[in-house]
Amino acid sequence: MTAPSLIIFDCDGVLVDSEIIAAEVEAKLLTEAGYAIDAEEIAERFAGLTWQDILMTIEREIDIPLSASLIDANKAILDERLKNEVQLIDDVAEAIPAIRLPKCVCSNSTTERLEMMLKRTELYDLFAPNIFSAREVGNGKTKPDANVFLHAARHFNVDPAQVIVIEDSVHGVQGARAAGMRVVGFTGAAHSYRGHADRLTDAGAETVIHRHKDLPGVIEALALWADI
C-alpha cells in the first residue's frame, strides 16, 4: 500500500452534526406529503445523499411523483435550522490540527451551505480554500459518484491511492472506494444507528472510529501499515 499524502473529510456527520437536523426536516416534509417515515429511517437509508436524490429514490419506490415544491421547502427550513442549531462534532477541532498532512473537505452540500456551517462551528479556516462541493466541481455528480474525491486528488496532484477519506455514510464510502481511496468510517454523530459501523465496513471502510480523538493515531497506523 502507498503512504497517505492527503486526508479528505466529509462535512455533514463528520465535521458538523448536521445529518440529524436534515433527517428531522426531511422526515417531517415527507410524512406531510403522504410518505410516512421517521428521522431514524432517513438517517439509516439516505444519509450522504442529496435531498433531490432522496426524493427520486422514493418516487421510484412508490411510483408516484412527489411535489417539486418539496425541494424549495427543504432548503428554506433546513438552512434556517442549520444556521441556528448546527454544532461541531466532539474533538474534531483538536483532531484536525494534530494531523500533519494536507487536508480538504469533500461534500454533497452546496458551497454556500458548507461555508455557513463551517464558519458557524469555527472550522472554516482549518480547510479554506480547499472546500469542495460535489455539485460544483468536475462533472457535477454527487456521492456515491467518485467525482468530488477525484477532483480533490487532482487539485493536490496526489494519487488516489495516497488518500484517506473520513466518511459517515455508506454512499460516501462507496464514492471514495470507487475513486480508489482508503476510507476510515465515522459513527460519532447524533444520527448514528445500530449496525452503522458494520455497514460502513461492508461498504469498504478499512476501520471505523466513534471518536475524533482517535483519528490522528488511526491515520498514523494506516501510514505505518502502508509501509509494511
C-alpha positions in Angstrom: 0.0 0.0 0.0 1.0 3.7 -0.5 1.5 6.0 2.4 -1.1 8.7 2.7 -0.4 12.2 1.3 -3.9 13.8 1.6 -6.8 13.5 4.2 -10.3 14.2 2.9 -13.1 14.9 5.4 -16.8 14.7 4.6 -18.6 17.5 6.3 -22.2 16.6 7.3 -22.0 14.0 10.0 -18.2 14.0 10.2 -17.2 17.6 10.9 -20.6 19.1 11.9 -23.6 17.3 13.5 -26.0 18.3 10.7 -27.3 14.9 9.4 -29.7 14.5 12.3 -31.1 18.0 11.7 -31.5 17.2 8.0 -33.2 13.9 8.8 -35.7 15.6 11.1 -36.6 18.2 8.4 -36.8 15.6 5.6 -38.9 13.1 7.7 -41.4 15.8 8.5 -41.8 17.0 4.9 -42.1 13.5 3.5 -44.6 12.5 6.2 -46.7 15.6 5.5 -46.6 14.7 1.8 -48.0 11.2 2.5 -44.9 9.1 2.8 -44.7 8.2 6.5 -41.1 8.0 7.7 -39.1 9.0 10.8 -35.8 10.6 11.2 -34.0 7.4 12.2 -35.0 5.7 9.0 -34.0 8.7 6.9 -30.6 8.7 8.6 -30.1 4.9 8.0 -31.3 4.8 4.4 -30.3 8.1 3.0 -27.5 9.8 4.9 -25.0 11.1 2.5 -27.4 11.6 -0.4 -28.8 15.0 -1.6 -32.4 15.8 -1.0 -33.2 15.6 -4.7 -31.7 12.1 -4.9 -33.7 11.0 -1.8 -36.9 12.3 -3.5 -36.0 10.5 -6.7 -35.4 7.2 -4.8 -38.7 7.4 -3.0 -40.6 8.3 -6.2 -39.2 5.1 -7.9 -40.2 3.1 -4.8 -43.8 4.3 -4.6 -44.2 5.1 -8.4 -45.9 8.4 -7.6 -44.3 11.8 -8.3 -43.6 14.0 -5.3 -44.2 17.7 -5.4 -41.3 19.8 -6.7 -42.1 22.3 -4.0 -40.6 19.9 -1.5 -37.1 20.9 -2.8 -37.6 24.6 -2.1 -39.3 23.9 1.2 -36.5 21.7 2.4 -33.8 24.3 1.5 -35.5 27.1 3.3 -36.3 25.2 6.5 -33.0 23.3 6.7 -30.9 26.4 6.0 -32.6 28.2 8.8 -32.2 25.4 11.3 -28.6 24.8 10.4 -27.8 28.5 10.7 -29.2 28.5 14.3 -28.5 25.0 15.5 -25.6 23.1 13.9 -22.7 22.2 16.2 -19.3 20.8 15.5 -18.7 17.2 16.4 -16.8 16.5 19.7 -13.0 16.6 19.5 -12.8 17.5 15.8 -11.4 20.9 16.3 -8.5 19.3 18.2 -8.0 16.3 15.9 -7.7 18.3 12.7 -4.5 20.3 13.6 -2.9 17.2 15.0 -2.9 15.6 11.5 0.2 16.7 9.8 -0.9 16.1 6.3 -2.7 18.2 3.7 -6.5 18.2 4.3 -9.6 19.2 2.5 -13.4 18.8 2.6 -15.5 16.9 0.0 -19.2 17.1 0.5 -22.5 16.8 -1.3 -23.7 20.1 0.3 -23.5 23.4 -1.6 -20.5 25.7 -1.2 -22.8 28.3 0.3 -24.1 25.8 3.0 -20.6 24.5 3.6 -19.3 27.9 4.3 -22.1 28.8 6.6 -21.8 25.6 8.7 -18.0 25.6 8.9 -17.9 29.3 9.8 -20.5 28.8 12.5 -18.5 26.0 14.0 -15.2 27.8 13.6 -13.7 25.1 11.3 -13.7 27.1 8.1 -10.2 28.5 8.4 -8.8 25.0 9.1 -9.7 24.0 5.5 -10.3 27.1 3.3 -9.9 27.4 0.4 -9.9 23.6 -0.1 -13.6 23.0 0.5 -15.2 21.2 -2.5 -18.9 20.8 -3.2 -19.6 17.7 -5.5 -22.3 19.7 -7.3 -19.9 22.4 -8.3 -16.7 20.6 -9.4 -15.8 18.1 -12.1 -18.8 16.5 -13.7 -21.1 17.8 -11.0 -22.2 14.3 -9.9 -22.7 13.8 -6.2 -21.8 10.9 -4.0 -21.8 7.9 -4.3 -20.2 9.0 -7.6 -16.4 9.4 -7.2 -16.4 12.8 -8.8 -15.6 15.1 -5.9 -12.9 12.8 -4.5 -11.1 12.6 -7.8 -11.3 16.4 -8.1 -9.6 16.8 -4.8 -6.8 14.3 -5.7 -6.2 16.2 -8.9 -6.2 19.5 -7.1 -3.5 18.3 -4.8 -1.7 16.4 -7.5 -2.0 13.2 -5.4 -2.5 9.6 -6.5 -6.0 8.5 -5.2 -4.2 5.5 -3.6 -2.4 8.1 -1.3 -5.7 9.5 0.0 -7.6 8.6 3.2 -11.2 9.7 3.4 -13.2 10.1 6.6 -16.9 9.3 5.9 -20.0 8.6 8.0 -22.3 7.3 5.2 -22.4 4.2 3.1 -22.8 6.3 0.0 -19.8 8.4 0.8 -17.7 5.3 1.5 -18.8 3.8 -1.8 -17.8 7.0 -3.7 -14.4 7.1 -2.0 -13.7 3.5 -2.7 -14.8 4.0 -6.4 -12.2 6.7 -6.5 -9.5 4.2 -5.4 -9.1 5.7 -2.0 -8.8 4.3 1.5 -11.6 5.0 4.0 -12.0 5.5 7.7 -15.6 5.2 8.8 -17.0 7.5 11.4 -20.0 6.8 13.7 -19.8 9.6 16.3 -22.5 11.9 15.1 -26.1 12.1 16.5 -27.6 10.3 13.5 -25.6 7.1 14.0 -27.7 3.9 14.3 -27.4 0.3 15.4 -25.2 -1.6 12.9 -23.8 1.7 11.5 -20.1 0.6 11.8 -20.8 -2.8 10.2 -22.5 -1.1 7.2 -19.5 1.2 6.7 -17.1 -1.7 6.9 -19.2 -3.7 4.4 -19.2 -0.7 2.1 -15.4 -0.7 2.1 -14.1 1.2 5.2 -10.8 -0.2 6.4 -11.6 0.7 10.0 -14.3 2.6 11.9 -13.9 5.1 14.7 -16.5 6.7 17.1 -14.3 9.5 18.5 -12.3 12.1 16.6 -9.6 12.0 19.2 -8.7 8.5 17.9 -8.3 9.8 14.3 -4.6 11.0 14.3 -3.5 7.7 15.8 -5.5 5.7 13.2 -4.1 7.7 10.3 -0.6 7.2 11.7 -1.3 3.4 12.0 -2.6 3.3 8.4 0.5 5.1 7.2 2.8 2.5 9.0 0.7 -0.3 7.6 1.2 1.1 4.1 5.0 0.7 4.6 4.8 -2.9 5.7 
